[in-house]
Amino acid sequence: QVQLVESGGGLVQAGGSLRLACAASGRTFNNYPMGWFRQAPGKEREFVAAISWTGGITAYSDSVKGRFTISRDNAKHTVYLQMNVLKPEDTAVYYCAADVTPRRTIVVVTSLYDYDYWGQGTQVTVSS
């Protein structure tokens, strides 16, 4: 069992920055890839960013590439999402997720269907 708790959301003006954090507890955090997803009202949940368990491989959606940075601190059991140059279209509930499937290789996971555990989400609102 894995528990994920997101924090750091809020209201920010366009062009501003926020840093989301996702604290994990339960199973060994260091062994599995993590991801961030978001869901805007009336829309499906979409991929934002993902990171391998080592932190050495990352992936981003085209809409956030160059503006968002995913990172992790395995000693603190926490994954982060630094969001810069925020736009109104970034407004959504942001979720972190953990994929605990045993794997032989170091990977990033971009499909939400591959993730096993989800946090409760944190609201990010960007005003124009």
TASULBEL-V325216 format. One record per helix or strand. SS is the DSSP state (A for helix, B for strand). FROM is the first residue (numbers start at 1). LEN is the number of residues. If there is no record, write none. Layout:
SS | FROM | LEN
SS | FROM | LEN
This chain:
B | 2 | 6
B | 10 | 4
B | 18 | 9
A | 29 | 3
B | 34 | 6
B | 46 | 6
B | 58 | 3
B | 68 | 6
B | 78 | 6
A | 88 | 3
B | 92 | 7
A | 112 | 3
B | 117 | 2
B | 122 | 6
